[in-house]
């Protein structure tokens, strides 16, 4: 991704520790600024539900969580979003876990806890690039429905604009198609 690109990207972070989610969000916001919509989930099941409704450019998950481990979570998300790059963040250094994550889940990166800030930033930037290239290739091959992704991105952009300027996306229409203005 080009640093001058102002495309909004969507990143999902999943970890059962809220302080980890806050730290990662803060780090990624410092790097991406307003270009990133960062969504956090402490519950993997909720993360899967969100992945059913919108595309993400990168997804980073903890490995060890009470409800579901990161491999099971990312396997399910891979079924929903095969073109989205996936990252595992874990304190576990189990070689077997790493091999499953790479071979079966197709993660783009395995990051250790505690993490190095620069490595996290680099991993997410690379994941976003991989996702965009994979999606471009899938579109060229006719394997990706561009309309669904465009609609999701449009809704995300409207939400971002509404957050910056409340009311900017709300338009009242008259019976003949004219825009009605408030009398204020």
NORUR-V925094 format. One record per residue. N is the residue number from 1. RES is the residue in three letters. SS is DSSP state (H for helix, E for strand, C for the rest). OMEGA is omega in whole degrees, -180 to 180 (NA if undefined). Layout:
N,RES,SS,OMEGA + N,RES,SS,OMEGA
This chain:
1,UNK,C,179 + 2,UNK,C,180 + 3,UNK,C,-180 + 4,UNK,C,179 + 5,UNK,C,-180 + 6,UNK,C,177 + 7,UNK,C,176 + 8,UNK,C,177 + 9,UNK,E,-178 + 10,UNK,E,-180 + 11,UNK,E,175 + 12,UNK,E,176 + 13,UNK,E,180 + 14,UNK,E,177 + 15,UNK,C,-179 + 16,UNK,C,178 + 17,UNK,C,-177 + 18,UNK,H,179 + 19,UNK,H,176 + 20,UNK,H,179 + 21,UNK,H,180 + 22,UNK,H,-179 + 23,UNK,H,179 + 24,UNK,H,178 + 25,UNK,H,-179 + 26,UNK,H,180 + 27,UNK,H,-178 + 28,UNK,H,177 + 29,UNK,H,177 + 30,UNK,H,-178 + 31,UNK,H,-173 + 32,UNK,H,-178 + 33,UNK,H,-178 + 34,UNK,H,-179 + 35,UNK,H,-175 + 36,UNK,E,169 + 37,UNK,E,-175 + 38,UNK,E,-179 + 39,UNK,E,-179 + 40,UNK,E,178 + 41,UNK,E,174 + 42,UNK,C,180 + 43,UNK,C,-178 + 44,UNK,H,180 + 45,UNK,H,177 + 46,UNK,H,179 + 47,UNK,H,178 + 48,UNK,H,179 + 49,UNK,H,178 + 50,UNK,H,180 + 51,UNK,H,176 + 52,UNK,C,-173 + 53,UNK,C,-180 + 54,UNK,C,178 + 55,UNK,C,176 + 56,UNK,C,178 + 57,UNK,C,176 + 58,UNK,E,177 + 59,UNK,E,179 + 60,UNK,E,-178 + 61,UNK,E,169 + 62,UNK,E,177 + 63,UNK,C,-175 + 64,UNK,C,176 + 65,UNK,C,-175 + 66,UNK,C,-174 + 67,UNK,C,-173 + 68,UNK,C,178 + 69,UNK,C,-176 + 70,UNK,H,179 + 71,UNK,H,178 + 72,UNK,H,179 + 73,UNK,H,-177 + 74,UNK,H,174 + 75,UNK,H,179 + 76,UNK,H,179 + 77,UNK,H,177 + 78,UNK,H,177 + 79,UNK,H,-179 + 80,UNK,H,-175 + 81,UNK,C,-176 + 82,UNK,C,-178 + 83,UNK,C,-179 + 84,UNK,C,179 + 85,UNK,E,-175 + 86,UNK,E,-179 + 87,UNK,E,174 + 88,UNK,E,176 + 89,UNK,E,-174 + 90,UNK,E,172 + 91,UNK,C,180 + 92,UNK,C,176 + 93,UNK,C,-180 + 94,UNK,C,-178 + 95,UNK,H,180 + 96,UNK,H,178 + 97,UNK,H,179 + 98,UNK,H,-180 + 99,UNK,H,177 + 100,UNK,H,-179 + 101,UNK,H,-179 + 102,UNK,H,-173 + 103,UNK,H,-175 + 104,UNK,C,-177 + 105,UNK,C,179 + 106,UNK,C,179 + 107,UNK,C,178 + 108,UNK,C,-178 + 109,UNK,E,174 + 110,UNK,E,-178 + 111,UNK,E,180 + 112,UNK,E,168 + 113,UNK,C,-6 + 114,UNK,C,-175 + 115,UNK,C,172 + 116,UNK,C,-177 + 117,UNK,H,-179 + 118,UNK,H,178 + 119,UNK,H,178 + 120,UNK,H,180 + 121,UNK,H,180 + 122,UNK,H,-179 + 123,UNK,H,-180 + 124,UNK,H,178 + 125,UNK,H,178 + 126,UNK,H,180 + 127,UNK,H,179 + 128,UNK,H,178 + 129,UNK,H,179 + 130,UNK,H,179 + 131,UNK,H,-178 + 132,UNK,H,178 + 133,UNK,H,179 + 134,UNK,H,179 + 135,UNK,H,177 + 136,UNK,H,179 + 137,UNK,H,179 + 138,UNK,H,177 + 139,UNK,H,180 + 140,UNK,H,180 + 141,UNK,C,-180 + 142,UNK,C,-176 + 143,UNK,C,-176 + 144,UNK,C,178 + 145,UNK,C,-177 + 146,UNK,H,-178 + 147,UNK,H,-179 + 148,UNK,H,-180 + 149,UNK,H,179 + 150,UNK,H,179 + 151,UNK,H,180 + 152,UNK,H,179 + 153,UNK,H,179 + 154,UNK,H,178 + 155,UNK,H,179 + 156,UNK,H,179 + 157,UNK,H,177 + 158,UNK,H,179 + 159,UNK,H,179 + 160,UNK,H,179 + 161,UNK,H,179 + 162,UNK,H,179 + 163,UNK,H,180 + 164,UNK,H,-177 + 165,UNK,C,-178 + 166,UNK,C,179 + 167,UNK,C,-175 + 168,UNK,C,-177 + 169,UNK,C,-179 + 170,UNK,C,-179 + 171,UNK,C,174 + 172,UNK,E,-178 + 173,UNK,E,176 + 174,UNK,C,-176 + 175,UNK,C,-180 + 176,UNK,C,178 + 177,UNK,C,180 + 178,UNK,C,176 + 179,UNK,E,180 + 180,UNK,E,179 + 181,UNK,C,175 + 182,UNK,C,-177 + 183,UNK,C,-178 + 184,UNK,C,NA
